């Protein structure tokens, strides 16, 4: 991904963060009154980090609302506003589609998940301590026009795991387990 600084010195007019679906989406309107973004537009797949917070007595307090990847932009209001459209790491997986057949033989589930994610540009994936990650998959194939997200869903169905996008832009893979039964003692 190309490093490009335009967020930190721009006024964020408004934003909408939708994390209600599988894919996290960010739509942000950035003020462009000086025209700098018109002459040097944002680079596709640039990494955006949305930080929310407040300023108290000259000190900024903020938390990250997530890392997103720019997938589109458009100029509005006579180029004074730039609307940025971005997705999280799962969004990158949904956007990537195979242009050819990909096949792996005798790889572990961990390696296959890493391969699929890397094809879509997601290079940081973590795994829980479940034993399933060392399972060897005899043959795994991604067909032409299949998305990386569909391929990952196929692996998840085989391994019984879930995937969640993290605020740092990585993906976390884990096997959900049933919560242990609550143990209560009454009437002692």
C-alpha positions as CSV (number, residue, x, y, z in Angstrom):
1,X,0.0,0.0,0.0
2,X,1.2,3.5,-0.8
3,X,1.8,5.9,2.1
4,X,0.0,9.2,1.5
5,X,-0.7,11.9,4.0
6,X,-3.8,14.0,3.5
7,X,-6.0,13.0,6.3
8,X,-4.1,14.6,9.2
9,X,-4.1,18.1,7.8
10,X,-7.7,18.0,6.4
11,X,-10.9,18.9,8.1
12,X,-13.3,15.9,8.4
13,X,-16.7,17.3,7.6
14,X,-18.6,14.1,8.4
15,X,-18.3,10.4,8.3
16,X,-20.5,7.3,8.4
17,X,-19.1,4.0,9.7
18,X,-21.1,0.9,9.0
19,X,-19.9,-2.2,10.9
20,X,-23.3,-3.9,10.8
21,X,-22.4,-6.2,7.9
22,X,-19.6,-8.7,7.3
23,X,-17.6,-5.9,5.7
24,X,-16.8,-2.7,7.5
25,X,-17.4,0.4,5.4
26,X,-16.3,4.0,5.9
27,X,-17.7,7.0,4.0
28,X,-16.0,10.2,4.9
29,X,-16.3,13.8,3.6
30,X,-13.1,15.7,3.7
31,X,-12.8,19.5,3.2
32,X,-10.7,20.4,0.1
33,X,-11.0,24.2,-0.1
34,X,-7.4,24.6,-0.9
35,X,-7.7,22.2,-3.9
36,X,-4.7,20.1,-2.8
37,X,-6.7,16.9,-3.2
38,X,-7.9,18.0,-6.7
39,X,-4.3,18.3,-8.0
40,X,-3.0,15.2,-6.1
41,X,-6.0,12.9,-5.6
42,X,-5.9,10.0,-3.0
43,X,-4.3,6.8,-4.1
44,X,-6.5,3.7,-4.4
45,X,-6.0,1.3,-1.5
46,X,-4.3,4.0,0.6
47,X,-4.7,3.1,4.3
48,X,-7.0,5.3,6.3
49,X,-7.1,5.2,10.1
50,X,-10.2,6.9,11.6
51,X,-9.5,8.2,15.1
52,X,-12.3,9.6,17.3
53,X,-11.8,11.6,20.4
54,X,-11.8,15.0,22.1
55,X,-9.5,17.8,23.1
56,X,-9.3,18.8,26.8
57,X,-7.2,21.8,27.7
58,X,-5.0,21.5,24.6
59,X,-4.5,17.7,25.0
60,X,-5.9,15.3,22.4
61,X,-7.5,12.1,23.7
62,X,-8.5,9.6,21.0
63,X,-9.0,6.0,20.1
64,X,-8.8,4.2,16.8
65,X,-12.2,3.4,15.2
66,X,-10.4,1.1,12.7
67,X,-8.1,0.9,9.7
68,X,-9.7,1.1,6.3
69,X,-8.5,0.9,2.7
70,X,-9.5,3.5,0.1
71,X,-11.5,1.9,-2.7
72,X,-13.0,5.1,-4.3
73,X,-13.5,8.8,-4.0
74,X,-15.4,11.6,-5.7
75,X,-15.4,15.3,-5.6
76,X,-18.6,17.1,-4.6
77,X,-19.7,20.7,-4.2
78,X,-17.5,22.1,-6.9
79,X,-14.5,20.1,-5.6
80,X,-14.6,21.6,-2.1
81,X,-15.5,18.3,-0.6
82,X,-13.9,14.9,-1.3
83,X,-16.0,11.9,-0.4
84,X,-13.8,8.9,0.5
85,X,-15.1,5.4,0.3
86,X,-13.1,2.8,2.2
87,X,-13.5,-0.8,3.4
88,X,-11.8,-2.9,6.2
89,X,-9.6,-6.0,5.7
90,X,-12.7,-8.2,5.0
91,X,-13.7,-5.7,2.3
92,X,-10.4,-6.2,0.6
93,X,-11.1,-9.9,0.5
94,X,-14.5,-9.3,-1.0
95,X,-13.1,-7.1,-3.7
96,X,-10.4,-9.4,-4.9
97,X,-11.4,-12.0,-7.5
98,X,-9.3,-14.7,-8.9
99,X,-8.4,-14.2,-12.6
100,X,-7.1,-17.8,-12.8
101,X,-7.3,-21.1,-11.0
102,X,-5.3,-21.3,-7.8
103,X,-4.5,-24.7,-6.3
104,X,-2.7,-25.8,-3.2
105,X,-1.9,-29.4,-2.2
106,X,-1.2,-30.7,1.3
107,X,-1.1,-27.3,3.1
108,X,-2.2,-26.6,6.7
109,X,-5.3,-24.6,7.3
110,X,-3.2,-21.8,8.8
111,X,-1.1,-21.6,5.6
112,X,-4.2,-21.6,3.3
113,X,-5.8,-18.8,5.3
114,X,-2.6,-16.8,5.1
115,X,-2.3,-17.5,1.3
116,X,-5.9,-16.4,0.6
117,X,-5.6,-13.3,2.7
118,X,-2.3,-12.3,1.1
119,X,-3.8,-12.6,-2.4
120,X,-6.2,-9.8,-1.4
121,X,-3.5,-7.7,0.2
122,X,-4.1,-8.6,3.9
123,X,-0.7,-9.6,5.3
124,X,-1.4,-9.7,9.0
125,X,-3.5,-12.6,10.3
126,X,-3.6,-14.0,13.8
127,X,-4.9,-17.4,15.0
128,X,-6.1,-18.7,18.3
129,X,-4.7,-21.8,20.0
130,X,-7.2,-24.3,18.5
131,X,-5.8,-27.6,17.2
132,X,-7.7,-27.2,13.9
133,X,-5.0,-24.8,12.5
134,X,-2.5,-27.6,12.0
135,X,-5.0,-29.8,10.0
136,X,-3.7,-30.5,6.5
137,X,-6.1,-29.9,3.7
138,X,-5.5,-32.4,0.9
139,X,-6.5,-30.1,-2.0
140,X,-7.8,-26.5,-1.9
141,X,-8.7,-24.6,-5.1
142,X,-9.9,-21.0,-5.8
143,X,-11.8,-20.9,-9.1
144,X,-11.6,-18.0,-11.5
145,X,-14.0,-15.1,-10.5
146,X,-14.2,-16.4,-7.0
147,X,-13.5,-13.8,-4.3
148,X,-11.0,-14.2,-1.6
149,X,-13.8,-13.8,0.9
150,X,-15.7,-16.7,-0.7
151,X,-12.5,-18.8,-0.5
152,X,-12.0,-17.9,3.1
153,X,-15.7,-18.7,3.9
154,X,-15.1,-22.1,2.3
155,X,-12.1,-22.7,4.5
156,X,-14.1,-21.5,7.6
157,X,-16.8,-24.0,6.8
158,X,-14.2,-26.8,6.7
159,X,-12.4,-25.7,9.9
160,X,-15.4,-24.3,11.9
161,X,-13.8,-20.9,12.5
162,X,-14.8,-17.3,12.4
163,X,-12.9,-14.3,11.1
164,X,-13.1,-10.8,12.5
165,X,-11.4,-7.6,11.2
166,X,-9.3,-5.9,13.9
167,X,-9.0,-2.1,14.4
168,X,-5.3,-2.3,13.3
169,X,-6.2,-3.7,9.9
170,X,-5.4,-7.3,10.6
171,X,-7.7,-10.3,10.7
172,X,-8.2,-12.5,13.7
173,X,-9.2,-16.1,13.1
174,X,-10.7,-18.1,16.0
175,X,-12.7,-21.2,16.7
176,X,-15.8,-20.2,18.7
177,X,-16.4,-22.4,21.7
178,X,-19.4,-22.8,23.8
179,X,-19.3,-20.8,27.1
180,X,-18.8,-23.1,30.1
181,X,-21.9,-23.7,32.1
182,X,-22.4,-21.4,35.0
183,X,-21.8,-23.1,38.3
184,X,-23.9,-21.8,41.2
185,X,-24.4,-23.1,44.7
186,X,-27.6,-22.1,46.4
187,X,-28.8,-22.7,49.9
188,X,-25.6,-23.5,51.8
